[in-house]
Amino acid sequence: MNGMGEETGFEVVIVVPKGKRKEGGDLAEKGDSVEFLVRELEKAGLIVERFRGVPAEFLKIAAPLIVLGQAAAELELKKLTYIGMELQFEGDMVTAFVRQPDGSLFSWYERYSCFRHLLYGIVNKTDSNIALKFNDKEFKYEKNESLLKRLEIEGVVKQVFPLHDEVKRKQLLRKWALNWLDFTWQPVDEIYSYFGSKIATYFSFLGMYTRWLFFPAAFGLATQLFDFGRMQFLVLPSFFVFIISWAVFFFQFWKRKNSGLLARWGINYSLNECKAMPSEANEYNYTDPIKKKFYSSRPAEKTSIQADEWWGIFRKVRNNVIVVLGIICLQLPFELTYAHLYNITQIEVLRYLLTAAYLIAIQYYTRIGGKVAVALIKYENNQGEDSTAASLVYKVFGLYFMQSYIGLFYHAVVYRNLGTLRKVLIQRLIVSQVLENLIENSIPYVTYNYKKYLALHKKKYDTSSPMGKNVRLSTRVEKEFLKPSYSASIGADLEDGLFDDYLELALQFGMIMMFACAFPLVFCFATLNNITEIRADALKLLAMLRRPVPRASATIGAWSNIFQFLIVMAICTNSLLLICLYDQEGKWRIEPGLAAILLIEHILLFVKFGFSHFVPEEPAWVRVNRLRNNSQARDLYSKQLLRSITKLEHKDD
């Protein structure tokens, strides 16, 4: 236990190669870099446990709460207080700050940020360079240089990653990943405490989305099981109206739930976005009255800032045009060619071979497209990490949108072959998603076992090893090291593995919404898939992957706009599908039935953009708390202002 009532555990690991050196020794004589690192970490107040494993040597790091508090103060970390204001953290005012749902002072994201600050904040404060060595290689540790960064450059530090807490991990495995009693229930607060706000928000969204799917799934099942007689012609239009209204209200209630989660977790997201702004924003600090006066009195500075803003907008538009042209000129012909060949091919074996070749080719195309998108956003003037990640999401989703839906559009519009369309929908939703889940969860397992085999095999045949043939991984840290990290398929540092999870959900949502009238039963398949997805993703995070690096995002971000776009697309595509169903002769005449479909389309567009305002985005209890906190904050500022004025008057007297 530390001095403030919270238990201290090892939460971060530094991995170094097993060097040709003896443990301990005189540091002044040998200049051993790892020994030097351990001593510097301990000087910084960290608790270090060092041991040699089979694949490497590990330094487990823990920090008392007092040390984390000092790091939080140095980072000028802002935390929510009980009066509703976010104030800079101070160690002597701990009781004023809101505690986390599990009772801890700092969230996992805040703790990890403090650990990073402490580890990379160790610098050479002497007046000269320090000579260090590792495996007979000598290098200089220069003045004012970060020790950990220098060791990473020299290859002494291989990795730094967060460590699973075995007690909490097993509790979550039992209560969440392996709990099938309630299909969609999840311990969201515990997920937030362990993984951070971004992952907890994803699982909260996935759980709510799956629960709401039961309603259209039941309606879709009823359309297949019951014969409505003379009213059968009204079933699909009614189902169309229902699913659009369902989607609109689902997202409004999700916004309410999200705002409630933010309030419960003590997160002020508007301020959180400001904190994520790049360091250049501090250069133009308009809250500082001196700087405000300086910039407001110099038109040249205003002109420069506005020029940067418009130049950034131009570069973003240019990059978006490049992506759109790439999709239209390269991907669209490729997708249409595959859809046409699939339709005219009569032999099923050839269809399977064609699909296999297509899947292999499209994997390379989307991978190249993702890399191009990552390269393009580096030249955009995005304001903060969230804005950059959103730009990446939009660009990459455009590639997957064309890949996932153009073949379905082709079968629905050109050939008006709804039988083939239903077959492709079943193939995509059942076969593809089942295979994707199997691959998604088997690759980490195979990767871990392959790395484990290589490490043990190498150690077994190491003649210098005292263990001989009896080699095994004895600690959980060694196993964590060999596990894959939770990373995005596009390989960008801006996004973690949630990029692929959100992408899978968005593509599924688009498929079931845009082609709902062609196959209402598709909602049942999506519901069953998502029930499995919740537990599979939980098991993947807790058992197959390293503990993810926490991220500050507490909303679904750019994906919200993508889901809203897909709802609008669903209105258009389902109207077209209904016209194809009722216009059997294919004359496209505006008869009473077709006119009614067009009327439904316009009504649903009004529902999409009008009904969303009927459900407040913020629950009443959140709004009342916010207003009360704002009132308290104003009173506090007023009292501080009066004290300052009184002090100034006394000085003048």
Backbone hydrogen bonds, N-H to C=O, Kabsch-Sander energy under -0.5 kcal/mol:
donor,donor_aa,acceptor,acceptor_aa,energy
2,N,6,E,-2.0
5,G,2,N,-1.1
9,G,7,E,-0.5
11,E,9,G,-0.6
11,E,61,I,-1.9
12,V,61,I,-1.5
13,V,161,F,-2.5
14,I,59,L,-2.4
15,V,159,Q,-2.9
16,V,57,E,-2.8
19,G,17,P,-1.2
21,R,19,G,-1.7
27,L,25,G,-0.8
29,E,26,D,-0.5
30,K,26,D,-2.4
31,G,27,L,-2.8
33,S,133,K,-2.2
36,F,32,D,-2.2
37,L,33,S,-2.3
38,V,34,V,-2.5
39,R,35,E,-2.2
40,E,36,F,-2.2
41,L,37,L,-2.4
42,E,38,V,-2.2
43,K,39,R,-2.1
44,A,40,E,-1.5
45,G,42,E,-1.4
46,L,41,L,-2.0
47,I,62,A,-3.2
48,V,46,L,-0.5
49,E,60,K,-2.3
51,F,58,F,-2.1
53,G,56,A,-2.7
57,E,16,V,-2.9
58,F,51,F,-2.8
59,L,14,I,-2.5
60,K,49,E,-3.0
60,K,58,F,-0.5
61,I,12,V,-3.2
62,A,47,I,-2.3
68,L,64,P,-2.1
69,G,65,L,-2.6
70,Q,66,I,-2.0
71,A,67,V,-2.2
72,A,68,L,-2.5
73,A,69,G,-2.1
74,E,70,Q,-2.1
75,L,71,A,-2.3
76,E,73,A,-0.9
77,L,72,A,-2.6
79,K,87,L,-2.6
81,T,85,M,-2.6
82,Y,96,A,-1.9
84,G,81,T,-1.8
87,L,79,K,-2.3
87,L,85,M,-0.7
89,F,77,L,-3.1
93,M,90,E,-1.8
94,V,91,G,-0.7
96,A,93,M,-1.4
97,F,94,V,-1.5
98,V,80,L,-2.9
100,Q,104,S,-3.1
103,G,100,Q,-2.4
111,R,107,S,-2.7
112,Y,108,W,-2.5
113,S,109,Y,-2.1
114,C,110,E,-2.1
115,F,111,R,-2.4
116,R,112,Y,-2.5
117,H,113,S,-2.1
118,L,114,C,-2.6
119,L,115,F,-2.8
120,Y,116,R,-2.5
121,G,117,H,-1.0
122,I,119,L,-0.8
123,V,121,G,-0.8
124,N,145,E,-1.3
125,K,123,V,-1.0
130,I,141,Y,-2.3
132,L,130,I,-0.5
132,L,139,F,-2.7
133,K,31,G,-2.3
134,F,137,K,-2.5
137,K,134,F,-1.4
138,E,136,D,-0.6
139,F,132,L,-2.9
141,Y,130,I,-3.0
142,E,140,K,-0.8
144,N,124,N,-3.2
145,E,142,E,-1.4
147,L,122,I,-3.0
150,R,146,S,-2.0
151,L,147,L,-2.4
152,E,148,L,-2.1
153,I,149,K,-2.3
154,E,150,R,-2.1
155,G,152,E,-0.8
156,V,151,L,-2.1
157,V,151,L,-1.4
158,K,15,V,-3.0
158,K,156,V,-0.6
159,Q,15,V,-1.0
161,F,13,V,-2.0
163,L,11,E,-2.8
166,E,164,H,-0.8
169,R,165,D,-3.0
170,K,166,E,-2.2
171,Q,167,V,-1.8
172,L,168,K,-2.4
173,L,169,R,-2.2
174,R,170,K,-2.2
175,K,171,Q,-2.8
176,W,172,L,-2.2
177,A,172,L,-1.4
178,L,173,L,-2.5
179,N,176,W,-0.9
180,W,178,L,-0.8
183,F,181,L,-0.5
188,V,186,Q,-1.9
191,I,187,P,-2.2
192,Y,188,V,-2.5
193,S,189,D,-2.3
194,Y,190,E,-1.8
195,F,191,I,-3.3
196,G,191,I,-0.7
196,G,192,Y,-1.6
198,K,551,R,-1.0
200,A,196,G,-1.8
201,T,197,S,-2.4
202,Y,198,K,-1.8
203,F,199,I,-2.2
204,S,200,A,-2.1
205,F,201,T,-2.5
206,L,202,Y,-2.9
207,G,203,F,-2.4
208,M,204,S,-2.2
209,Y,205,F,-2.8
210,T,206,L,-2.1
211,R,207,G,-2.1
212,W,208,M,-2.5
213,L,209,Y,-1.3
214,F,210,T,-0.6
214,F,211,R,-1.2
215,F,212,W,-1.2
217,A,213,L,-2.1
218,A,214,F,-2.1
219,F,215,F,-2.1
220,G,216,P,-3.0
221,L,217,A,-2.3
222,A,218,A,-2.0
223,T,219,F,-1.9
224,Q,220,G,-0.8
224,Q,221,L,-0.5
225,L,221,L,-1.6
226,F,222,A,-2.2
228,F,226,F,-0.6
231,M,228,F,-1.8
232,Q,229,G,-1.8
234,L,231,M,-1.7
235,V,232,Q,-1.4
236,L,232,Q,-0.6
238,S,234,L,-2.1
239,F,235,V,-2.6
240,F,236,L,-2.6
241,V,237,P,-2.4
242,F,238,S,-2.3
243,I,239,F,-2.5
244,I,240,F,-1.7
245,S,241,V,-2.1
246,W,242,F,-2.9
247,A,243,I,-2.5
248,V,244,I,-2.3
249,F,245,S,-2.5
250,F,246,W,-2.4
251,F,247,A,-2.0
252,Q,248,V,-1.6
253,F,249,F,-2.6
254,W,250,F,-2.0
255,K,251,F,-1.9
256,R,252,Q,-1.6
257,K,253,F,-2.3
258,N,254,W,-3.1
259,S,255,K,-2.3
260,G,256,R,-2.0
261,L,257,K,-2.3
262,L,258,N,-2.3
263,A,259,S,-2.0
264,R,260,G,-2.3
265,W,261,L,-2.4
266,G,262,L,-0.5
266,G,263,A,-0.6
267,I,262,L,-3.0
268,N,266,G,-0.5
269,Y,267,I,-0.9
272,N,268,N,-2.0
273,E,269,Y,-2.2
274,C,270,S,-1.2
275,K,271,L,-2.0
276,A,272,N,-1.1
277,M,274,C,-1.4
281,A,278,P,-1.8
282,N,279,S,-1.1
283,E,279,S,-0.5
283,E,280,E,-1.2
284,Y,280,E,-0.7
284,Y,281,A,-0.7
285,N,282,N,-0.7
285,N,283,E,-0.5
286,Y,284,Y,-1.2
288,D,285,N,-1.0
292,K,288,D,-3.0
293,K,289,P,-2.2
294,F,290,I,-2.2
295,Y,291,K,-3.0
296,S,292,K,-2.4
297,S,293,K,-1.3
298,R,295,Y,-1.1
301,E,298,R,-0.9
302,K,298,R,-1.4
303,T,299,P,-2.7
304,S,300,A,-2.2
305,I,301,E,-2.4
306,Q,302,K,-2.7
307,A,303,T,-2.4
308,D,304,S,-2.1
309,E,305,I,-2.1
310,W,306,Q,-2.5
311,W,307,A,-2.4
312,G,308,D,-2.1
313,I,309,E,-2.0
314,F,310,W,-2.4
315,R,311,W,-2.2
316,K,312,G,-2.0
317,V,313,I,-2.5
318,R,314,F,-2.8
319,N,315,R,-2.3
320,N,316,K,-2.3
321,V,317,V,-2.4
322,I,318,R,-2.0
323,V,319,N,-2.1
324,V,320,N,-2.6
325,L,321,V,-2.7
326,G,322,I,-2.1
327,I,323,V,-2.2
328,I,324,V,-2.7
329,C,325,L,-3.0
330,L,326,G,-1.7
331,Q,326,G,-1.4
332,L,327,I,-2.8
334,F,330,L,-1.1
335,E,331,Q,-2.7
336,L,332,L,-2.6
337,T,333,P,-2.2
338,Y,334,F,-2.0
339,A,335,E,-2.5
340,H,336,L,-2.5
341,L,337,T,-2.6
342,Y,338,Y,-2.6
343,N,339,A,-1.7
344,I,340,H,-2.1
345,T,341,L,-1.5
351,R,347,I,-1.7
352,Y,348,E,-2.3
353,L,349,V,-2.3
354,L,350,L,-2.7
355,T,351,R,-2.6
356,A,352,Y,-2.4
357,A,353,L,-2.4
358,Y,354,L,-2.3
359,L,355,T,-2.7
360,I,356,A,-2.0
361,A,357,A,-2.3
362,I,358,Y,-3.0
363,Q,359,L,-1.4
364,Y,360,I,-1.3
365,Y,361,A,-2.0
366,T,362,I,-2.8
367,R,363,Q,-1.8
368,I,364,Y,-2.4
369,G,365,Y,-2.7
370,G,366,T,-2.4
371,K,367,R,-1.9
372,V,368,I,-2.3
373,A,369,G,-2.3
374,V,370,G,-2.3
375,A,371,K,-2.3
376,L,372,V,-2.3
377,I,373,A,-2.1
378,K,374,V,-0.6
379,Y,376,L,-1.8
380,E,377,I,-1.3
382,N,380,E,-1.2
384,G,382,N,-1.4
385,E,276,A,-0.9
388,T,384,G,-1.7
389,A,385,E,-2.6
390,A,386,D,-2.2
391,S,387,S,-2.0
392,L,388,T,-1.9
393,V,389,A,-2.3
394,Y,390,A,-2.3
395,K,391,S,-1.8
396,V,392,L,-2.5
397,F,393,V,-2.5
398,G,394,Y,-1.5
399,L,395,K,-1.0
400,Y,396,V,-1.8
401,F,397,F,-3.0
402,M,398,G,-1.8
403,Q,399,L,-2.0
404,S,400,Y,-2.6
405,Y,401,F,-2.0
406,I,402,M,-1.5
409,F,405,Y,-2.6
410,Y,406,I,-2.1
411,H,407,G,-2.0
412,A,408,L,-2.0
413,V,409,F,-2.8
414,V,409,F,-0.5
414,V,410,Y,-1.3
415,Y,410,Y,-1.4
417,N,411,H,-2.4
418,L,416,R,-1.0
421,L,417,N,-1.8
422,R,418,L,-2.5
423,K,419,G,-1.9
424,V,420,T,-2.5
425,L,421,L,-2.3
426,I,422,R,-2.5
427,Q,423,K,-2.2
428,R,424,V,-2.8
429,L,425,L,-2.8
430,I,426,I,-2.6
431,V,426,I,-0.9
432,S,427,Q,-2.5
433,Q,428,R,-1.0
434,V,430,I,-1.9
435,L,431,V,-2.7
436,E,432,S,-2.8
437,N,433,Q,-2.3
438,L,434,V,-2.3
439,I,435,L,-2.9
440,E,436,E,-3.1
441,N,437,N,-1.8
442,S,438,L,-1.9
443,I,439,I,-2.4
445,Y,441,N,-0.7
446,V,442,S,-2.9
447,T,443,I,-2.9
448,Y,444,P,-2.5
449,N,445,Y,-2.2
450,Y,446,V,-2.2
451,K,447,T,-2.4
452,K,448,Y,-2.4
453,Y,449,N,-2.3
454,L,450,Y,-2.3
455,A,451,K,-2.4
456,L,452,K,-2.5
457,H,453,Y,-2.8
458,K,454,L,-2.3
459,K,455,A,-1.8
460,K,456,L,-2.5
461,Y,457,H,-1.4
462,D,459,K,-1.3
463,T,461,Y,-0.9
465,S,462,D,-1.6
468,G,465,S,-0.7
470,N,467,M,-1.5
471,V,469,K,-1.9
474,S,472,R,-0.8
479,K,475,T,-1.2
480,E,476,R,-2.6
481,F,477,V,-2.2
482,L,478,E,-1.3
483,K,479,K,-0.9
483,K,480,E,-0.7
487,S,485,S,-1.5
488,A,495,E,-0.8
491,G,488,A,-1.4
495,E,492,A,-0.7
497,G,486,Y,-1.2
499,F,496,D,-2.0
500,D,497,G,-0.6
501,D,497,G,-1.4
502,Y,498,L,-3.1
503,L,499,F,-2.2
504,E,500,D,-2.2
505,L,501,D,-1.8
506,A,502,Y,-2.9
507,L,503,L,-2.5
508,Q,504,E,-1.9
509,F,505,L,-2.9
510,G,506,A,-2.6
511,M,507,L,-1.9
512,I,508,Q,-2.5
513,M,509,F,-2.0
514,M,510,G,-2.5
515,F,511,M,-1.1
516,A,513,M,-1.1
519,F,515,F,-1.1
519,F,516,A,-0.5
522,V,519,F,-2.1
523,F,520,P,-1.4
524,C,521,L,-1.2
525,F,521,L,-1.1
526,A,522,V,-2.0
527,T,523,F,-2.1
528,L,524,C,-2.2
529,N,525,F,-2.3
530,N,526,A,-2.3
531,I,527,T,-2.1
532,T,528,L,-1.7
533,E,529,N,-2.2
534,I,530,N,-2.1
535,R,531,I,-1.0
536,A,532,T,-2.6
537,D,533,E,-2.9
538,A,534,I,-1.8
539,L,535,R,-2.6
540,K,536,A,-2.3
541,L,537,D,-2.2
542,L,538,A,-2.1
543,A,539,L,-2.5
544,M,539,L,-0.8
544,M,540,K,-1.1
545,L,540,K,-1.2
546,R,484,P,-2.1
547,R,162,P,-0.5
559,W,556,I,-1.6
560,S,557,G,-1.5
561,N,557,G,-0.6
562,I,558,A,-1.5
563,F,559,W,-2.5
564,Q,560,S,-2.1
565,F,561,N,-2.2
566,L,562,I,-2.2
567,I,563,F,-1.5
568,V,564,Q,-1.7
569,M,565,F,-2.4
570,A,566,L,-2.1
571,I,567,I,-1.6
572,C,568,V,-1.6
573,T,569,M,-2.9
574,N,570,A,-2.2
575,S,571,I,-1.4
576,L,572,C,-1.9
577,L,573,T,-2.4
578,L,574,N,-2.4
579,I,575,S,-1.9
580,C,576,L,-2.2
581,L,577,L,-2.1
582,Y,578,L,-2.4
583,D,579,I,-2.4
584,Q,582,Y,-1.2
586,G,583,D,-1.2
591,E,589,R,-1.9
595,A,591,E,-3.0
596,A,592,P,-1.9
597,I,593,G,-1.6
598,L,594,L,-2.1
599,L,595,A,-2.1
600,I,596,A,-2.4
601,E,597,I,-2.1
602,H,598,L,-1.8
603,I,599,L,-2.3
604,L,600,I,-2.7
605,L,601,E,-2.0
606,F,602,H,-1.8
607,V,603,I,-2.3
608,K,604,L,-2.8
609,F,605,L,-2.0
610,G,606,F,-2.4
611,F,606,F,-0.5
611,F,607,V,-1.4
612,S,607,V,-0.5
613,H,610,G,-1.5
614,F,611,F,-1.8
615,V,611,F,-0.6
623,R,619,P,-2.2
624,V,620,A,-2.8
625,N,621,W,-2.0
626,R,622,V,-2.4
627,L,623,R,-2.5
628,R,624,V,-2.5
629,N,625,N,-2.6
630,N,626,R,-2.6
631,S,627,L,-2.2
632,Q,628,R,-2.2
633,A,629,N,-2.5
634,R,630,N,-2.4
635,D,631,S,-2.3
636,L,632,Q,-2.4
637,Y,633,A,-2.6
638,S,634,R,-2.6
639,K,635,D,-2.3
640,Q,636,L,-2.4
641,L,637,Y,-2.5
642,L,638,S,-2.4
643,R,639,K,-2.3
644,S,640,Q,-2.2
645,I,641,L,-2.4
646,T,642,L,-2.5
647,K,643,R,-2.4
648,L,644,S,-2.1
649,E,645,I,-2.3
650,H,646,T,-2.1
651,K,647,K,-2.0
652,D,648,L,-2.1
653,D,649,E,-2.0
